[in-house]
Amino acid sequence: MKALCQELKSLVMSILGYGQWKGRQNLNLLIDDYQQKVTIFTKKVESK
């Protein structure tokens, strides 16, 4: 599961273009968005 999370994280980061995000506020938005994606992803995995 941990490897899967790591894979998901790198995927999300690449999709969102993590390197382009500047400033603390943007980072917080990015983290919120990431957490939502993880929650959705986790629900999908658990429902299988």
N, CA, C and O atoms as CSV, one atom per row, in Angstrom:
chain,resi,resn,atom,element,x,y,z
A,1,MET,N,N,0.838,-1.203,0.000
A,1,MET,CA,C,0.000,0.000,0.000
A,1,MET,C,C,0.873,1.253,0.000
A,1,MET,O,O,0.551,2.244,-0.655
A,2,LYS,N,N,1.981,1.198,0.742
A,2,LYS,CA,C,2.854,2.371,0.814
A,2,LYS,C,C,3.464,2.693,-0.549
A,2,LYS,O,O,3.564,3.856,-0.941
A,3,ALA,N,N,3.867,1.651,-1.257
A,3,ALA,CA,C,4.433,1.838,-2.597
A,3,ALA,C,C,3.388,2.435,-3.533
A,3,ALA,O,O,3.695,3.282,-4.372
A,4,LEU,N,N,2.159,1.980,-3.374
A,4,LEU,CA,C,1.056,2.487,-4.178
A,4,LEU,C,C,0.827,3.974,-3.909
A,4,LEU,O,O,0.622,4.758,-4.836
A,5,CYS,N,N,0.865,4.350,-2.638
A,5,CYS,CA,C,0.702,5.757,-2.262
A,5,CYS,C,C,1.822,6.609,-2.842
A,5,CYS,O,O,1.585,7.718,-3.322
A,6,GLN,N,N,3.036,6.089,-2.796
A,6,GLN,CA,C,4.194,6.798,-3.335
A,6,GLN,C,C,4.034,7.004,-4.838
A,6,GLN,O,O,4.350,8.070,-5.367
A,7,GLU,N,N,3.545,5.985,-5.508
A,7,GLU,CA,C,3.303,6.048,-6.945
A,7,GLU,C,C,2.237,7.093,-7.254
A,7,GLU,O,O,2.390,7.900,-8.170
A,8,LEU,N,N,1.166,7.067,-6.484
A,8,LEU,CA,C,0.077,8.024,-6.655
A,8,LEU,C,C,0.583,9.448,-6.431
A,8,LEU,O,O,0.250,10.365,-7.182
A,9,LYS,N,N,1.387,9.613,-5.393
A,9,LYS,CA,C,1.913,10.933,-5.063
A,9,LYS,C,C,2.740,11.503,-6.209
A,9,LYS,O,O,2.555,12.657,-6.596
A,10,SER,N,N,3.648,10.702,-6.749
A,10,SER,CA,C,4.482,11.184,-7.847
A,10,SER,C,C,3.638,11.465,-9.091
A,10,SER,O,O,3.923,12.397,-9.844
A,11,LEU,N,N,2.607,10.660,-9.301
A,11,LEU,CA,C,1.695,10.878,-10.420
A,11,LEU,C,C,0.968,12.211,-10.267
A,11,LEU,O,O,0.923,13.018,-11.195
A,12,VAL,N,N,0.401,12.427,-9.084
A,12,VAL,CA,C,-0.331,13.666,-8.813
A,12,VAL,C,C,0.596,14.871,-8.945
A,12,VAL,O,O,0.237,15.878,-9.555
A,13,MET,N,N,1.785,14.757,-8.369
A,13,MET,CA,C,2.746,15.857,-8.437
A,13,MET,C,C,3.101,16.193,-9.881
A,13,MET,O,O,3.194,17.367,-10.241
A,14,SER,N,N,3.298,15.177,-10.702
A,14,SER,CA,C,3.654,15.422,-12.097
A,14,SER,C,C,2.475,16.020,-12.868
A,14,SER,O,O,2.660,16.891,-13.717
A,15,ILE,N,N,1.260,15.545,-12.567
A,15,ILE,CA,C,0.064,16.076,-13.228
A,15,ILE,C,C,-0.108,17.560,-12.896
A,15,ILE,O,O,-0.401,18.371,-13.775
A,16,LEU,N,N,0.072,17.894,-11.653
A,16,LEU,CA,C,-0.140,19.272,-11.222
A,16,LEU,C,C,1.052,20.174,-11.534
A,16,LEU,O,O,0.987,21.385,-11.320
A,17,GLY,N,N,2.131,19.595,-12.034
A,17,GLY,CA,C,3.315,20.388,-12.330
A,17,GLY,C,C,3.860,21.034,-11.069
A,17,GLY,O,O,3.987,22.255,-10.973
A,18,TYR,N,N,4.175,20.188,-10.112
A,18,TYR,CA,C,4.588,20.640,-8.776
A,18,TYR,C,C,5.680,21.703,-8.822
A,18,TYR,O,O,5.659,22.653,-8.039
A,19,GLY,N,N,6.630,21.547,-9.735
A,19,GLY,CA,C,7.743,22.492,-9.832
A,19,GLY,C,C,7.320,23.906,-10.184
A,19,GLY,O,O,8.048,24.860,-9.911
A,20,GLN,N,N,6.149,24.047,-10.787
A,20,GLN,CA,C,5.674,25.364,-11.215
A,20,GLN,C,C,4.971,26.119,-10.089
A,20,GLN,O,O,4.771,27.330,-10.189
A,21,TRP,N,N,4.603,25.430,-9.042
A,21,TRP,CA,C,3.873,26.067,-7.943
A,21,TRP,C,C,4.812,26.913,-7.097
A,21,TRP,O,O,5.832,26.431,-6.604
A,22,LYS,N,N,4.449,28.191,-6.937
A,22,LYS,CA,C,5.265,29.105,-6.137
A,22,LYS,C,C,4.425,29.648,-4.981
A,22,LYS,O,O,3.214,29.828,-5.108
A,23,GLY,N,N,5.075,29.900,-3.877
A,23,GLY,CA,C,4.393,30.546,-2.760
A,23,GLY,C,C,3.655,29.579,-1.853
A,23,GLY,O,O,3.207,28.514,-2.277
A,24,ARG,N,N,3.542,29.971,-0.611
A,24,ARG,CA,C,2.947,29.121,0.415
A,24,ARG,C,C,1.459,28.874,0.172
A,24,ARG,O,O,0.976,27.759,0.368
A,25,GLN,N,N,0.740,29.898,-0.248
A,25,GLN,CA,C,-0.702,29.754,-0.474
A,25,GLN,C,C,-0.965,28.724,-1.563
A,25,GLN,O,O,-1.834,27.863,-1.420
A,26,ASN,N,N,-0.214,28.818,-2.644
A,26,ASN,CA,C,-0.368,27.856,-3.730
A,26,ASN,C,C,-0.038,26.447,-3.265
A,26,ASN,O,O,-0.695,25.483,-3.658
A,27,LEU,N,N,0.981,26.334,-2.429
A,27,LEU,CA,C,1.369,25.025,-1.906
A,27,LEU,C,C,0.239,24.434,-1.065
A,27,LEU,O,O,-0.050,23.241,-1.148
A,28,ASN,N,N,-0.395,25.280,-0.258
A,28,ASN,CA,C,-1.524,24.818,0.549
A,28,ASN,C,C,-2.677,24.344,-0.325
A,28,ASN,O,O,-3.312,23.331,-0.030
A,29,LEU,N,N,-2.946,25.078,-1.402
A,29,LEU,CA,C,-3.992,24.664,-2.344
A,29,LEU,C,C,-3.636,23.325,-2.963
A,29,LEU,O,O,-4.492,22.456,-3.129
A,30,LEU,N,N,-2.371,23.169,-3.300
A,30,LEU,CA,C,-1.883,21.930,-3.899
A,30,LEU,C,C,-2.081,20.763,-2.938
A,30,LEU,O,O,-2.536,19.689,-3.332
A,31,ILE,N,N,-1.734,20.985,-1.677
A,31,ILE,CA,C,-1.868,19.938,-0.663
A,31,ILE,C,C,-3.342,19.565,-0.470
A,31,ILE,O,O,-3.677,18.384,-0.381
A,32,ASP,N,N,-4.218,20.570,-0.406
A,32,ASP,CA,C,-5.657,20.299,-0.273
A,32,ASP,C,C,-6.155,19.458,-1.438
A,32,ASP,O,O,-6.878,18.478,-1.253
A,33,ASP,N,N,-5.757,19.857,-2.641
A,33,ASP,CA,C,-6.163,19.148,-3.852
A,33,ASP,C,C,-5.650,17.707,-3.822
A,33,ASP,O,O,-6.368,16.771,-4.173
A,34,TYR,N,N,-4.406,17.550,-3.400
A,34,TYR,CA,C,-3.787,16.222,-3.307
A,34,TYR,C,C,-4.538,15.339,-2.308
A,34,TYR,O,O,-4.801,14.167,-2.574
A,35,GLN,N,N,-4.877,15.921,-1.156
A,35,GLN,CA,C,-5.587,15.150,-0.131
A,35,GLN,C,C,-6.957,14.694,-0.630
A,35,GLN,O,O,-7.389,13.579,-0.339
A,36,GLN,N,N,-7.634,15.557,-1.379
A,36,GLN,CA,C,-8.927,15.175,-1.958
A,36,GLN,C,C,-8.756,14.019,-2.932
A,36,GLN,O,O,-9.536,13.067,-2.919
A,37,LYS,N,N,-7.729,14.105,-3.779
A,37,LYS,CA,C,-7.466,13.047,-4.752
A,37,LYS,C,C,-7.141,11.728,-4.050
A,37,LYS,O,O,-7.599,10.665,-4.469
A,38,VAL,N,N,-6.358,11.805,-2.994
A,38,VAL,CA,C,-5.994,10.601,-2.235
A,38,VAL,C,C,-7.240,9.973,-1.616
A,38,VAL,O,O,-7.406,8.753,-1.645
A,39,THR,N,N,-8.110,10.805,-1.060
A,39,THR,CA,C,-9.342,10.309,-0.444
A,39,THR,C,C,-10.201,9.579,-1.467
A,39,THR,O,O,-10.697,8.484,-1.200
A,40,ILE,N,N,-10.376,10.185,-2.635
A,40,ILE,CA,C,-11.164,9.577,-3.712
A,40,ILE,C,C,-10.523,8.263,-4.154
A,40,ILE,O,O,-11.199,7.249,-4.321
A,41,PHE,N,N,-9.209,8.307,-4.337
A,41,PHE,CA,C,-8.454,7.135,-4.775
A,41,PHE,C,C,-8.571,5.998,-3.762
A,41,PHE,O,O,-8.781,4.843,-4.131
A,42,THR,N,N,-8.432,6.339,-2.489
A,42,THR,CA,C,-8.510,5.345,-1.416
A,42,THR,C,C,-9.888,4.686,-1.391
A,42,THR,O,O,-9.997,3.471,-1.225
A,43,LYS,N,N,-10.936,5.487,-1.554
A,43,LYS,CA,C,-12.296,4.943,-1.576
A,43,LYS,C,C,-12.472,3.973,-2.735
A,43,LYS,O,O,-13.100,2.925,-2.583
A,44,LYS,N,N,-11.918,4.320,-3.893
A,44,LYS,CA,C,-12.004,3.440,-5.063
A,44,LYS,C,C,-11.299,2.118,-4.789
A,44,LYS,O,O,-11.816,1.048,-5.112
A,45,VAL,N,N,-10.119,2.203,-4.191
A,45,VAL,CA,C,-9.333,0.999,-3.901
A,45,VAL,C,C,-10.065,0.116,-2.889
A,45,VAL,O,O,-10.136,-1.101,-3.055
A,46,GLU,N,N,-10.604,0.738,-1.848
A,46,GLU,CA,C,-11.284,-0.023,-0.800
A,46,GLU,C,C,-12.574,-0.664,-1.300
A,46,GLU,O,O,-12.975,-1.715,-0.800
A,47,SER,N,N,-13.223,-0.049,-2.273
A,47,SER,CA,C,-14.495,-0.583,-2.773
A,47,SER,C,C,-14.299,-1.777,-3.708
A,47,SER,O,O,-15.259,-2.477,-4.029
A,48,LYS,N,N,-13.064,-2.012,-4.142
A,48,LYS,CA,C,-12.792,-3.144,-5.045
A,48,LYS,C,C,-12.644,-4.442,-4.276
A,48,LYS,O,O,-12.413,-5.492,-4.876
